[in-house]
Amino acid sequence: MDDTEHRLIDLESRFSFQEETIRELGEALVRQQQRIDRLEASLNVVAEQVQRGDAGDDAPHMPKDEPPPHY
């Protein structure tokens, strides 16, 4: 094999590796965006609960004007 053929084989190998890497990165990016979307939705639910003053059934109810129990 001559030098040109070696170089061509090397370039084809690199191209193949780069294609696989780009595909994996694209899939990782999609998963990351899906996770961000779920986290934003959860955050919006919590923000709405806080704005309504609805802390949930598990949280103790503390009136806004009443000092915390350690005072």
C-alpha positions in Angstrom: 0.0 0.0 0.0 1.2 3.4 -0.7 1.1 6.5 1.5 -2.1 7.9 -0.1 -4.0 4.7 0.6 -2.9 4.6 4.3 -3.9 8.2 4.6 -7.3 7.5 3.1 -7.9 4.5 5.4 -6.9 6.7 8.4 -9.3 9.4 7.3 -12.2 6.9 6.8 -11.5 5.5 10.3 -11.5 8.9 11.9 -14.7 9.8 10.0 -16.5 6.7 11.2 -15.4 7.4 14.8 -16.6 11.0 14.6 -20.0 9.9 13.2 -20.5 7.5 16.1 -19.4 10.2 18.6 -21.7 12.8 17.1 -24.6 10.3 17.3 -23.9 9.5 21.0 -23.6 13.2 21.8 -26.9 13.9 20.1 -28.6 11.2 22.1 -27.1 12.5 25.3 -28.3 16.0 24.4 -31.9 14.7 23.9 -31.9 12.9 27.2 -30.5 16.0 28.9 -33.2 18.2 27.4 -35.9 15.8 28.5 -34.6 15.9 32.0 -34.5 19.7 32.0 -38.1 19.8 30.7 -39.2 17.5 33.6 -37.3 19.5 36.2 -38.8 22.8 34.9 -42.3 21.2 35.1 -41.7 20.1 38.7 -40.3 23.5 39.5 -43.4 25.2 38.1 -45.6 23.0 40.2 -43.7 23.8 43.4 -43.6 27.6 42.5 -47.4 27.5 42.0 -47.9 25.8 45.4 -45.7 28.3 47.1 -47.6 31.2 45.5 -50.9 29.7 46.6 -49.5 29.1 50.1 -50.2 25.4 49.7 -47.2 23.7 51.3 -48.8 20.3 51.1 -50.3 18.0 53.7 -47.0 16.9 55.2 -45.7 20.4 56.0 -46.8 22.1 59.3 -49.0 25.1 58.8 -47.4 28.3 60.0 -49.4 31.5 59.7 -47.4 34.3 58.1 -47.6 36.7 61.1 -46.8 34.2 63.7 -43.1 33.9 64.8 -41.4 30.5 64.5 -41.7 28.2 67.6 -38.1 28.8 68.7 -38.8 32.5 69.6 
